């Protein structure tokens, strides 16, 4: 049975675990990661052990969810959506892995701020995605993939225009946060919120167009 979870996805998970192992060996157990600054004062701290378990736990959840999704889809539906779901899982896993690497750099005192780099990179991807989605034309193998079919060409355009605009706005906000640097905690929450909210918004708008047609 074909699966959405590939060896590449498993590799990203293993790399994240390896980064956690290196962090445990090089960062004191009582260390707390600064997660948010108010001016020059740290007002939010992440305990080392808790912080290092978040990314692998999230990745495990994503791998399990996409594995189950791949087996729930029919062979034909999976073939039509793999080109979207496969890179989506890769992106989600990569963002979590980059944040884990950011914790390592932070803990060993490196000047490389992976959280800001990741946020800038994700904002660039979202900006490109915004243009692609906004300009998408209706096609059997292109555009957004929703649990419910989009009922008409007008609804298709509406869903993609709203989703494209939302993705563009999210990219701008994320880039602004990365520029102002409120702390890793805010950047992680912003990235997680963006990646979770945009698909939810697209799904809700698609569902709303179905009710409007009825």
Z-matrix of the N, CA and C atoms (Angstrom, degrees):
N
C 1 1.474
C 2 1.534 1 109.02
N 3 1.357 2 118.98 1 124.02
C 4 1.460 3 121.45 2 178.58
C 5 1.531 4 111.03 3 -60.22
N 6 1.339 5 115.97 4 148.41
C 7 1.457 6 120.61 5 -177.94
C 8 1.516 7 109.56 6 -130.55
N 9 1.330 8 115.78 7 148.68
C 10 1.464 9 120.52 8 175.36
C 11 1.524 10 111.67 9 -75.74
N 12 1.312 11 117.28 10 -20.85
C 13 1.462 12 121.96 11 -179.35
C 14 1.527 13 108.42 12 -88.21
N 15 1.331 14 116.46 13 117.27
C 16 1.456 15 122.23 14 -177.31
C 17 1.535 16 110.45 15 -107.60
N 18 1.322 17 114.83 16 175.06
C 19 1.459 18 119.72 17 177.06
C 20 1.521 19 111.70 18 -63.01
N 21 1.320 20 116.04 19 -32.72
C 22 1.465 21 119.57 20 178.02
C 23 1.525 22 110.80 21 -62.92
N 24 1.315 23 117.25 22 -41.22
C 25 1.456 24 120.94 23 178.13
C 26 1.530 25 110.91 24 -64.33
N 27 1.324 26 116.45 25 -41.64
C 28 1.461 27 120.38 26 177.35
C 29 1.527 28 110.19 27 -63.54
N 30 1.329 29 116.91 28 -36.95
C 31 1.470 30 120.95 29 178.73
C 32 1.527 31 110.95 30 -62.00
N 33 1.322 32 117.00 31 -42.90
C 34 1.468 33 120.15 32 178.84
C 35 1.532 34 109.71 33 -60.79
N 36 1.328 35 116.79 34 -41.24
C 37 1.462 36 121.07 35 178.80
C 38 1.526 37 110.80 36 -63.64
N 39 1.324 38 117.13 37 -42.84
C 40 1.465 39 120.84 38 179.72
C 41 1.534 40 110.85 39 -64.49
N 42 1.335 41 116.13 40 -40.62
C 43 1.468 42 119.79 41 177.34
C 44 1.525 43 110.64 42 -61.38
N 45 1.321 44 116.87 43 -40.78
C 46 1.467 45 120.75 44 178.50
C 47 1.525 46 110.99 45 -62.25
N 48 1.334 47 116.90 46 -42.61
C 49 1.463 48 120.48 47 176.58
C 50 1.524 49 110.95 48 -63.23
N 51 1.346 50 116.65 49 -39.77
C 52 1.458 51 120.54 50 179.27
C 53 1.530 52 111.25 51 -63.62
N 54 1.321 53 116.27 52 -41.06
C 55 1.469 54 120.45 53 177.15
C 56 1.523 55 110.34 54 -62.30
N 57 1.340 56 116.71 55 -40.80
C 58 1.464 57 120.56 56 177.22
C 59 1.529 58 110.64 57 -61.41
N 60 1.339 59 116.61 58 -41.05
C 61 1.454 60 120.23 59 178.87
C 62 1.514 61 112.38 60 -63.53
N 63 1.333 62 116.61 61 -43.15
C 64 1.471 63 120.72 62 177.49
C 65 1.523 64 109.96 63 -62.77
N 66 1.334 65 116.79 64 -39.66
C 67 1.463 66 120.58 65 179.54
C 68 1.522 67 111.45 66 -64.33
N 69 1.320 68 117.24 67 -42.25
C 70 1.461 69 120.93 68 179.34
C 71 1.527 70 110.78 69 -61.51
N 72 1.329 71 116.64 70 -37.76
C 73 1.463 72 121.12 71 -178.35
C 74 1.525 73 112.88 72 -75.23
N 75 1.324 74 117.70 73 -24.72
C 76 1.460 75 120.34 74 -172.40
C 77 1.528 76 114.39 75 -112.37
N 78 1.335 77 117.40 76 -10.39
C 79 1.465 78 120.38 77 -178.84
C 80 1.521 79 108.56 78 -114.56
N 81 1.323 80 118.65 79 128.27
C 82 1.474 81 120.78 80 -178.98
C 83 1.528 82 111.67 81 -56.17
N 84 1.339 83 115.40 82 148.03
C 85 1.464 84 120.67 83 -176.19
C 86 1.516 85 112.67 84 -61.38
N 87 1.306 86 118.12 85 -35.36
C 88 1.461 87 120.93 86 -177.82
C 89 1.514 88 113.88 87 -84.46
N 90 1.318 89 117.26 88 4.45
C 91 1.465 90 120.55 89 -177.90
C 92 1.527 91 110.76 90 -69.41
N 93 1.328 92 116.38 91 143.81
C 94 1.466 93 122.06 92 175.78
C 95 1.523 94 108.64 93 -124.27
N 96 1.320 95 116.52 94 128.62
C 97 1.465 96 120.84 95 -178.73
C 98 1.527 97 110.43 96 -77.42
N 99 1.328 98 118.60 97 131.11
C 100 1.466 99 120.01 98 173.50
C 101 1.523 100 109.82 99 -69.43
N 102 1.318 101 116.68 100 124.15
C 103 1.461 102 120.36 101 -175.47
C 104 1.524 103 113.24 102 -109.38
N 105 1.317 104 117.57 103 -20.96
C 106 1.465 105 119.86 104 -178.86
C 107 1.517 106 109.15 105 -154.65
N 108 1.331 107 114.70 106 140.90
C 109 1.455 108 120.39 107 178.18
C 110 1.524 109 110.06 108 -116.21
N 111 1.325 110 114.80 109 139.53
C 112 1.467 111 121.50 110 169.23
C 113 1.514 112 106.07 111 -113.79
N 114 1.335 113 115.17 112 100.50
C 115 1.448 114 119.23 113 -170.20
C 116 1.522 115 108.88 114 70.00
N 117 1.324 116 116.83 115 -121.26
C 118 1.470 117 120.96 116 177.33
C 119 1.520 118 111.80 117 -105.00
N 120 1.347 119 116.82 118 9.86
C 121 1.462 120 121.12 119 -176.66
C 122 1.534 121 109.94 120 -107.89
N 123 1.329 122 116.04 121 132.62
C 124 1.461 123 120.88 122 176.57
C 125 1.526 124 108.88 123 -80.70
N 126 1.323 125 117.11 124 123.14
C 127 1.467 126 120.25 125 -178.74
C 128 1.534 127 112.16 126 -120.00
N 129 1.345 128 117.02 127 10.34
C 130 1.463 129 120.75 128 177.78
C 131 1.520 130 107.84 129 -148.81
N 132 1.327 131 116.30 130 121.85
C 133 1.455 132 121.54 131 -176.97
C 134 1.520 133 110.89 132 -121.94
N 135 1.342 134 117.13 133 144.21
C 136 1.456 135 123.52 134 175.01
C 137 1.529 136 109.00 135 -107.57
N 138 1.326 137 120.27 136 117.86
C 139 1.476 138 120.59 137 171.95
C 140 1.528 139 110.20 138 -58.25
N 141 1.327 140 116.84 139 141.23
C 142 1.472 141 121.44 140 -173.47
C 143 1.526 142 113.37 141 -53.18
N 144 1.333 143 116.73 142 -55.08
C 145 1.467 144 119.84 143 -173.98
C 146 1.528 145 112.23 144 -62.73
N 147 1.323 146 116.70 145 -41.01
C 148 1.464 147 120.22 146 179.24
C 149 1.521 148 110.58 147 -65.14
N 150 1.317 149 117.21 148 -45.57
C 151 1.463 150 121.29 149 -177.20
C 152 1.524 151 111.68 150 -62.16
N 153 1.338 152 116.65 151 -39.09
C 154 1.462 153 120.14 152 -175.69
C 155 1.529 154 113.27 153 -75.38
N 156 1.327 155 117.56 154 -14.43
C 157 1.472 156 119.87 155 179.20
C 158 1.525 157 113.07 156 -91.56
N 159 1.332 158 117.87 157 -13.61
C 160 1.463 159 120.44 158 -173.53
C 161 1.529 160 111.63 159 -67.20
N 162 1.334 161 117.88 160 -50.83
C 163 1.470 162 120.32 161 -176.69
C 164 1.529 163 112.50 162 -63.00
N 165 1.356 164 119.88 163 -48.64
C 166 1.469 165 118.25 164 177.58
C 167 1.524 166 113.43 165 -61.83
N 168 1.338 167 116.86 166 -36.67
C 169 1.464 168 119.79 167 178.99
C 170 1.525 169 111.01 168 -64.97
N 171 1.331 170 115.90 169 -42.63
C 172 1.460 171 120.14 170 177.78
C 173 1.522 172 110.77 171 -63.46
N 174 1.319 173 116.62 172 -41.51
C 175 1.458 174 119.93 173 179.03
C 176 1.527 175 112.10 174 -64.12
N 177 1.320 176 116.75 175 -40.48
C 178 1.463 177 120.17 176 176.76
C 179 1.518 178 110.80 177 -60.02
N 180 1.331 179 116.31 178 -43.03
C 181 1.457 180 120.71 179 178.29
C 182 1.524 181 111.15 180 -61.93
N 183 1.334 182 117.14 181 -44.26
C 184 1.464 183 121.05 182 179.83
C 185 1.519 184 111.66 183 -64.76
N 186 1.336 185 116.79 184 -43.05
C 187 1.458 186 120.19 185 179.06
C 188 1.532 187 111.21 186 -61.37
N 189 1.328 188 115.87 187 -43.19
C 190 1.461 189 119.90 188 179.05
C 191 1.527 190 111.08 189 -65.82
N 192 1.340 191 116.58 190 -42.68
C 193 1.462 192 120.42 191 -178.45
C 194 1.523 193 111.35 192 -64.39
N 195 1.328 194 117.88 193 -44.81
C 196 1.463 195 120.89 194 -179.53
C 197 1.525 196 111.11 195 -71.70
N 198 1.335 197 117.37 196 -31.69
C 199 1.463 198 120.17 197 176.22
C 200 1.527 199 110.04 198 -63.42
N 201 1.327 200 116.41 199 -46.18
C 202 1.457 201 120.58 200 179.04
C 203 1.528 202 111.40 201 -66.86
N 204 1.339 203 116.14 202 -38.28
C 205 1.459 204 119.90 203 178.34
C 206 1.526 205 110.96 204 -62.67
N 207 1.335 206 116.25 205 -43.37
C 208 1.456 207 120.14 206 179.82
C 209 1.514 208 112.99 207 -61.40
N 210 1.344 209 116.68 208 -35.29
C 211 1.461 210 120.22 209 179.58
C 212 1.533 211 111.95 210 -82.39
N 213 1.326 212 116.70 211 -18.49
C 214 1.465 213 119.59 212 178.18
C 215 1.531 214 111.33 213 -81.44
N 216 1.331 215 117.60 214 -26.35
C 217 1.458 216 121.21 215 -179.84
C 218 1.527 217 110.73 216 -77.91
N 219 1.314 218 115.49 217 150.07
C 220 1.454 219 119.48 218 173.00
C 221 1.525 220 109.30 219 -71.04
N 222 1.325 221 116.51 220 161.56
C 223 1.461 222 120.74 221 -178.73
C 224 1.523 223 111.02 222 -59.14
N 225 1.323 224 117.13 223 -39.65
C 226 1.459 225 121.48 224 -179.79
C 227 1.526 226 111.38 225 -68.37
N 228 1.341 227 116.16 226 -44.22
C 229 1.461 228 120.19 227 -179.89
C 230 1.517 229 110.89 228 -66.16
N 231 1.331 230 116.77 229 -38.50
C 232 1.455 231 120.76 230 178.73
C 233 1.527 232 110.75 231 -62.74
N 234 1.330 233 116.14 232 -40.69
C 235 1.464 234 119.97 233 179.52
C 236 1.527 235 111.36 234 -64.07
N 237 1.330 236 116.97 235 -34.32
C 238 1.466 237 121.14 236 -179.02
C 239 1.520 238 112.75 237 -76.39
N 240 1.322 239 117.75 238 -26.88
C 241 1.467 240 120.83 239 -173.72
C 242 1.525 241 113.82 240 -107.77
N 243 1.330 242 118.51 241 -8.12
C 244 1.459 243 120.48 242 -176.11
C 245 1.530 244 111.81 243 -58.96
N 246 1.343 245 117.37 244 -37.71
C 247 1.465 246 120.13 245 -176.68
C 248 1.529 247 111.77 246 -66.23
N 249 1.323 248 117.27 247 -14.39
C 250 1.467 249 121.48 248 176.83
C 251 1.523 250 110.61 249 -101.50
N 252 1.317 251 117.14 250 -45.95
C 253 1.459 252 121.14 251 -175.05
C 254 1.527 253 112.67 252 -71.56
N 255 1.328 254 117.34 253 -35.48
C 256 1.462 255 120.53 254 -179.38
C 257 1.529 256 111.83 255 -62.71
N 258 1.351 257 119.33 256 -54.31
C 259 1.470 258 118.49 257 176.92
C 260 1.520 259 113.24 258 -65.47
N 261 1.341 260 118.02 259 -28.41
C 262 1.465 261 120.25 260 178.07
C 263 1.528 262 110.07 261 -63.94
N 264 1.328 263 116.98 262 -44.43
C 265 1.464 264 120.40 263 177.53
C 266 1.523 265 110.49 264 -65.25
N 267 1.320 266 117.23 265 -41.00
C 268 1.464 267 121.00 266 178.59
C 269 1.527 268 110.85 267 -59.91
N 270 1.327 269 116.40 268 -42.83
C 271 1.466 270 120.65 269 -179.91
C 272 1.524 271 111.10 270 -64.31
N 273 1.329 272 117.04 271 -45.86
C 274 1.456 273 121.16 272 -179.36
C 275 1.530 274 111.11 273 -61.48
N 276 1.321 275 116.32 274 -44.62
C 277 1.459 276 120.26 275 179.98
C 278 1.528 277 110.88 276 -66.64
N 279 1.334 278 116.53 277 -38.47
C 280 1.461 279 120.77 278 -178.46
C 281 1.526 280 111.18 279 -66.81
N 282 1.324 281 117.59 280 -38.69
C 283 1.469 282 120.54 281 178.34
C 284 1.525 283 110.12 282 -63.47
N 285 1.333 284 116.81 283 -43.34
C 286 1.468 285 120.35 284 177.90
C 287 1.525 286 111.01 285 -63.50
N 288 1.339 287 117.20 286 -41.27
C 289 1.466 288 120.84 287 179.24
C 290 1.527 289 111.15 288 -65.19
N 291 1.329 290 117.38 289 -39.39
C 292 1.458 291 121.16 290 179.14
C 293 1.526 292 110.91 291 -65.56
N 294 1.318 293 117.34 292 -38.19
C 295 1.464 294 120.73 293 177.18
C 296 1.533 295 110.52 294 -66.27
N 297 1.331 296 116.52 295 -37.56
C 298 1.461 297 119.91 296 176.85
C 299 1.530 298 110.41 297 -63.69
N 300 1.316 299 116.36 298 -41.06
C 301 1.458 300 120.67 299 176.61
C 302 1.527 301 110.74 300 -64.71
N 303 1.332 302 115.65 301 -35.45
C 304 1.454 303 120.16 302 176.55
C 305 1.520 304 112.16 303 -62.00
N 306 1.328 305 117.12 304 -38.33
C 307 1.465 306 120.54 305 176.70
C 308 1.524 307 111.00 306 -63.36
N 309 1.325 308 116.23 307 -40.90
C 310 1.464 309 119.95 308 178.65
C 311 1.524 310 110.65 309 -62.34
N 312 1.321 311 117.23 310 -49.41
C 313 1.459 312 120.95 311 179.51
C 314 1.522 313 111.21 312 -60.51
N 315 1.324 314 115.50 313 -41.30
C 316 1.458 315 120.65 314 179.04
C 317 1.520 316 110.80 315 -61.97
N 318 1.329 317 116.42 316 -44.90
C 319 1.455 318 121.19 317 -175.80
C 320 1.509 319 114.51 318 -69.22
N 321 1.347 320 117.49 319 -29.70
C 322 1.464 321 119.72 320 -179.65
C 323 1.525 322 112.10 321 -93.84
N 324 1.330 323 116.13 322 3.79
C 325 1.462 324 119.96 323 175.52
C 326 1.510 325 115.16 324 82.63
N 327 1.338 326 118.02 325 22.39
C 328 1.461 327 120.98 326 179.99
C 329 1.526 328 110.84 327 -74.12
N 330 1.343 329 115.74 328 151.04
C 331 1.466 330 120.82 329 177.08
C 332 1.525 331 112.25 330 -81.98
N 333 1.337 332 117.27 331 -8.52
C 334 1.476 333 120.79 332 -179.88
C 335 1.524 334 109.00 333 -77.42
N 336 1.320 335 116.71 334 117.84
C 337 1.470 336 121.53 335 -179.61
C 338 1.532 337 108.56 336 -99.04
N 339 1.336 338 116.11 337 90.02
C 340 1.463 339 120.62 338 -177.48
C 341 1.518 340 112.57 339 -66.32
N 342 1.328 341 117.03 340 -26.00
C 343 1.468 342 119.40 341 -179.72
C 344 1.519 343 110.15 342 -65.97
N 345 1.329 344 116.78 343 -45.18
C 346 1.463 345 120.00 344 178.98
C 347 1.524 346 111.06 345 -69.52
N 348 1.333 347 116.92 346 -40.17
C 349 1.465 348 120.20 347 177.65
C 350 1.527 349 110.38 348 -60.59
N 351 1.332 350 116.26 349 -44.04
C 352 1.466 351 120.90 350 179.74
C 353 1.526 352 110.98 351 -64.15
N 354 1.334 353 116.15 352 -41.85
C 355 1.461 354 119.77 353 -179.80
C 356 1.522 355 111.37 354 -64.94
N 357 1.340 356 117.30 355 -42.38
C 358 1.464 357 120.37 356 176.80
C 359 1.529 358 110.39 357 -63.00
N 360 1.346 359 116.65 358 -42.99
C 361 1.465 360 120.33 359 179.54
C 362 1.519 361 112.53 360 -63.29
N 363 1.337 362 116.25 361 -42.66
C 364 1.457 363 120.28 362 179.16
C 365 1.522 364 111.07 363 -66.24
N 366 1.322 365 116.87 364 -37.69
C 367 1.471 366 119.62 365 178.85
C 368 1.530 367 110.37 366 -64.95
N 369 1.335 368 117.26 367 -36.45
C 370 1.462 369 120.31 368 177.54
C 371 1.527 370 110.78 369 -66.07
N 372 1.336 371 116.54 370 -41.89
C 373 1.468 372 120.69 371 178.01
C 374 1.523 373 110.47 372 -62.82
N 375 1.338 374 116.35 373 -43.30
C 376 1.465 375 120.33 374 -179.66
C 377 1.523 376 111.49 375 -65.02
N 378 1.325 377 116.26 376 -34.09
C 379 1.468 378 119.37 377 179.40
C 380 1.527 379 110.50 378 -67.26
N 381 1.324 380 116.50 379 -43.40
C 382 1.470 381 120.11 380 176.23
C 383 1.530 382 110.22 381 -63.60
N 384 1.333 383 115.55 382 -42.72
C 385 1.458 384 120.57 383 179.02
C 386 1.521 385 111.29 384 -61.61
N 387 1.333 386 116.00 385 -36.85
C 388 1.462 387 120.18 386 179.48
C 389 1.522 388 111.13 387 -60.99
N 390 1.330 389 116.84 388 -43.45
C 391 1.466 390 120.98 389 179.82
C 392 1.526 391 110.22 390 -66.29
N 393 1.339 392 116.44 391 -44.12
C 394 1.465 393 120.93 392 -178.30
C 395 1.525 394 110.87 393 -62.68
N 396 1.331 395 116.52 394 -46.59
C 397 1.465 396 120.34 395 -178.86
C 398 1.528 397 111.11 396 -66.83
N 399 1.332 398 116.72 397 -42.45
C 400 1.462 399 120.84 398 -177.52
C 401 1.530 400 111.25 399 -62.01
N 402 1.340 401 116.02 400 -37.79
C 403 1.464 402 120.48 401 -176.01
C 404 1.531 403 112.84 402 -94.17
N 405 1.340 404 118.35 403 2.36
C 406 1.468 405 120.97 404 -175.15
C 407 1.529 406 111.10 405 -63.14
N 408 1.334 407 114.96 406 141.00
C 409 1.460 408 121.19 407 175.34
C 410 1.519 409 108.80 408 -106.49
N 411 1.313 410 116.36 409 152.20
C 412 1.462 411 120.31 410 -175.55
C 413 1.523 412 110.78 411 -65.63
N 414 1.338 413 114.71 412 127.44
C 415 1.459 414 121.44 413 -176.49
C 416 1.522 415 107.96 414 -157.69
N 417 1.308 416 117.41 415 149.91
C 418 1.468 417 121.74 416 -176.71
C 419 1.519 418 112.58 417 -62.77
N 420 1.351 419 117.65 418 -28.38
C 421 1.459 420 120.22 419 -174.58
C 422 1.525 421 112.29 420 -117.76
N 423 1.317 422 118.09 421 12.19
C 424 1.461 423 120.62 422 -178.07
C 425 1.517 424 110.31 423 -127.44
N 426 1.335 425 115.10 424 168.78
C 427 1.452 426 120.12 425 178.02
C 428 1.519 427 112.59 426 84.23
N 429 1.322 428 115.43 427 -171.48
C 430 1.458 429 122.17 428 -177.84
C 431 1.525 430 110.52 429 -73.00
N 432 1.333 431 114.82 430 148.54
C 433 1.460 432 120.95 431 176.63
C 434 1.515 433 109.02 432 -112.75
N 435 1.314 434 117.09 433 113.88
C 436 1.448 435 122.66 434 -175.75
C 437 1.533 436 110.63 435 -114.79
N 438 1.348 437 116.98 436 158.85
C 439 1.474 438 119.23 437 174.66
C 440 1.521 439 112.19 438 -64.49
N 441 1.351 440 116.72 439 -22.70
C 442 1.464 441 120.47 440 -178.76
C 443 1.523 442 108.61 441 -117.45
N 444 1.335 443 118.81 442 139.95
C 445 1.465 444 120.76 443 178.49
C 446 1.524 445 110.95 444 -67.53
N 447 1.323 446 116.52 445 145.70
C 448 1.461 447 121.45 446 177.20
C 449 1.528 448 107.72 447 -81.85
N 450 1.330 449 118.35 448 122.28
C 451 1.465 450 121.21 449 -164.87
C 452 1.521 451 116.77 450 -71.40
N 453 1.324 452 119.31 451 -25.00
C 454 1.461 453 119.28 452 -174.41
C 455 1.526 454 110.13 453 -151.42
N 456 1.335 455 115.94 454 167.98
C 457 1.463 456 120.29 455 178.11
C 458 1.528 457 111.04 456 -63.87
N 459 1.319 458 116.31 457 -37.69
C 460 1.465 459 119.90 458 179.01
C 461 1.524 460 110.50 459 -65.22
N 462 1.331 461 116.43 460 -42.41
C 463 1.466 462 120.16 461 178.09
C 464 1.526 463 110.54 462 -65.49
N 465 1.331 464 116.80 463 -39.17
C 466 1.472 465 121.49 464 177.18
C 467 1.531 466 110.53 465 -56.26
N 468 1.343 467 115.05 466 -48.84
C 469 1.469 468 120.21 467 -179.62
C 470 1.520 469 110.82 468 -62.37
N 471 1.337 470 116.91 469 -43.17
C 472 1.464 471 121.41 470 -178.83
C 473 1.529 472 111.02 471 -61.82
N 474 1.321 473 116.51 472 -47.96
C 475 1.473 474 121.16 473 -179.30
C 476 1.522 475 110.78 474 -60.40
N 477 1.334 476 116.37 475 -44.55
C 478 1.463 477 119.58 476 -176.60
C 479 1.531 478 112.12 477 -73.41
N 480 1.317 479 118.03 478 -34.36
C 481 1.464 480 119.97 479 177.87
C 482 1.529 481 110.01 480 -67.47
N 483 1.328 482 117.49 481 -46.04
C 484 1.466 483 120.50 482 179.58
C 485 1.526 484 110.72 483 -63.68
N 486 1.331 485 116.91 484 -43.97
C 487 1.463 486 120.86 485 179.93
C 488 1.527 487 111.24 486 -65.04
N 489 1.322 488 116.74 487 -39.13
C 490 1.466 489 120.28 488 178.80
C 491 1.518 490 111.96 489 -65.73
N 492 1.332 491 116.60 490 -43.45
C 493 1.467 492 120.69 491 178.56
C 494 1.529 493 110.24 492 -63.84
N 495 1.344 494 116.66 493 -42.74
C 496 1.469 495 120.70 494 179.48
C 497 1.528 496 110.93 495 -62.83
N 498 1.319 497 116.88 496 -40.36
C 499 1.461 498 120.55 497 178.08
C 500 1.521 499 110.99 498 -64.91
N 501 1.320 500 117.28 499 -40.25
C 502 1.462 501 120.86 500 177.89
C 503 1.519 502 112.06 501 -64.73
N 504 1.332 503 116.89 502 -43.42
C 505 1.465 504 120.49 503 177.97
C 506 1.528 505 111.04 504 -63.71
N 507 1.335 506 116.20 505 -40.81
C 508 1.466 507 120.22 506 178.28
C 509 1.529 508 110.54 507 -62.44
N 510 1.326 509 116.69 508 -39.28
C 511 1.462 510 120.68 509 178.55
C 512 1.528 511 111.16 510 -62.34
N 513 1.332 512 116.28 511 -42.49
C 514 1.470 513 120.60 512 -179.84
C 515 1.522 514 110.92 513 -65.33
N 516 1.328 515 116.89 514 -45.41
C 517 1.470 516 120.71 515 179.93
C 518 1.520 517 111.22 516 -63.03
N 519 1.333 518 116.32 517 -43.11
C 520 1.461 519 120.70 518 -179.22
C 521 1.525 520 110.67 519 -65.20
N 522 1.331 521 117.34 520 -40.94
C 523 1.464 522 120.64 521 177.69
C 524 1.524 523 110.82 522 -64.86
N 525 1.325 524 117.03 523 -38.72
C 526 1.475 525 120.41 524 178.18
C 527 1.523 526 111.34 525 -64.61
N 528 1.332 527 116.85 526 -42.48
C 529 1.460 528 120.14 527 177.69
C 530 1.521 529 111.03 528 -63.70
N 531 1.336 530 117.10 529 -40.94
C 532 1.458 531 119.92 530 178.55
C 533 1.522 532 111.00 531 -64.46
N 534 1.320 533 117.02 532 -34.60
C 535 1.468 534 121.44 533 -179.96
C 536 1.530 535 111.17 534 -71.72
N 537 1.325 536 116.91 535 -43.91
C 538 1.467 537 120.48 536 -177.74
C 539 1.525 538 112.36 537 -78.57
N 540 1.333 539 118.06 538 -20.02
C 541 1.465 540 124.96 539 174.97
C 542 1.536 541 112.84 540 54.58
N 543 1.347 542 117.48 541 70.85
C 544 1.471 543 119.65 542 177.06
C 545 1.526 544 113.08 543 -76.53
N 546 1.332 545 117.29 544 -9.88
C 547 1.461 546 121.31 545 -178.28
C 548 1.518 547 110.68 546 127.93
N 549 1.338 548 117.57 547 156.37
C 550 1.465 549 120.60 548 -179.04
C 551 1.524 550 113.87 549 -57.98
N 552 1.333 551 116.69 550 -35.89
C 553 1.461 552 119.96 551 -178.14
C 554 1.511 553 112.70 552 -59.89
N 555 1.330 554 116.52 553 -46.98
C 556 1.461 555 120.55 554 179.89
C 557 1.520 556 111.39 555 -66.77
N 558 1.337 557 116.47 556 -37.48
C 559 1.459 558 119.22 557 179.45
C 560 1.526 559 111.28 558 -66.81
N 561 1.335 560 116.93 559 -41.34
C 562 1.464 561 120.24 560 178.45
C 563 1.521 562 110.56 561 -63.54
N 564 1.331 563 116.89 562 -44.23
C 565 1.458 564 120.46 563 179.05
C 566 1.530 565 110.90 564 -63.37
N 567 1.332 566 116.28 565 -39.55
C 568 1.464 567 120.06 566 179.91
C 569 1.524 568 110.87 567 -66.31
N 570 1.331 569 117.16 568 -42.84
C 571 1.466 570 120.07 569 179.41
C 572 1.522 571 110.92 570 -66.11
N 573 1.321 572 116.36 571 -43.67
C 574 1.464 573 119.62 572 179.55
C 575 1.524 574 110.61 573 -64.79
N 576 1.329 575 116.54 574 -42.57
C 577 1.459 576 120.38 575 179.33
C 578 1.521 577 112.09 576 -63.19
N 579 1.329 578 115.98 577 -40.36
C 580 1.463 579 120.51 578 179.12
C 581 1.522 580 111.51 579 -64.28
N 582 1.330 581 116.38 580 -48.54
C 583 1.464 582 120.73 581 -177.32
C 584 1.528 583 112.13 582 -67.33
N 585 1.331 584 116.76 583 -26.73
C 586 1.451 585 119.77 584 178.74
C 587 1.518 586 113.57 585 -88.11
N 588 1.336 587 116.53 586 -34.42
C 589 1.464 588 121.07 587 -173.97
C 590 1.521 589 113.16 588 -77.88
N 591 1.333 590 117.25 589 -39.19
C 592 1.466 591 119.58 590 -176.15
C 593 1.531 592 113.04 591 -61.23
N 594 1.347 593 120.09 592 -47.85
C 595 1.475 594 118.43 593 175.97
C 596 1.518 595 112.84 594 -63.29
N 597 1.350 596 116.05 595 -36.97
C 598 1.466 597 119.68 596 178.87
C 599 1.520 598 110.83 597 -63.97
N 600 1.326 599 116.75 598 -42.31
C 601 1.466 600 120.88 599 178.80
C 602 1.524 601 110.65 600 -62.06
N 603 1.333 602 116.07 601 -45.67
C 604 1.470 603 119.56 602 179.75
C 605 1.523 604 110.95 603 -60.72
N 606 1.337 605 116.71 604 -41.58
C 607 1.457 606 120.27 605 178.77
C 608 1.516 607 112.57 606 -64.41
N 609 1.334 608 116.58 607 -42.32
C 610 1.472 609 120.52 608 -179.82
C 611 1.525 610 111.57 609 -66.63
N 612 1.343 611 116.96 610 -39.75
C 613 1.460 612 119.98 611 178.70
C 614 1.528 613 109.97 612 -66.00
N 615 1.343 614 116.00 613 -39.99
C 616 1.468 615 119.47 614 177.31
C 617 1.519 616 111.25 615 -61.87
N 618 1.326 617 116.55 616 -44.08
C 619 1.461 618 121.00 617 179.05
C 620 1.520 619 110.85 618 -64.19
N 621 1.339 620 116.02 619 -38.22
C 622 1.469 621 119.66 620 179.50
C 623 1.524 622 111.24 621 -64.44
N 624 1.332 623 117.82 622 -37.16
C 625 1.464 624 119.62 623 179.20
C 626 1.516 625 111.81 624 -66.36
N 627 1.330 626 116.66 625 -30.37
C 628 1.469 627 119.97 626 177.57
C 629 1.534 628 110.64 627 -67.68
N 630 1.351 629 116.01 628 -40.86
C 631 1.465 630 119.16 629 178.54
C 632 1.521 631 110.28 630 -67.78
N 633 1.345 632 116.82 631 -34.95
C 634 1.465 633 120.09 632 -179.62
C 635 1.529 634 110.96 633 -67.87
N 636 1.337 635 117.22 634 -28.65
C 637 1.454 636 120.94 635 179.96
C 638 1.530 637 111.54 636 -77.58
N 639 1.361 638 115.65 637 -27.15
C 640 1.483 639 120.17 638 -175.69
C 641 1.528 640 111.90 639 -75.25
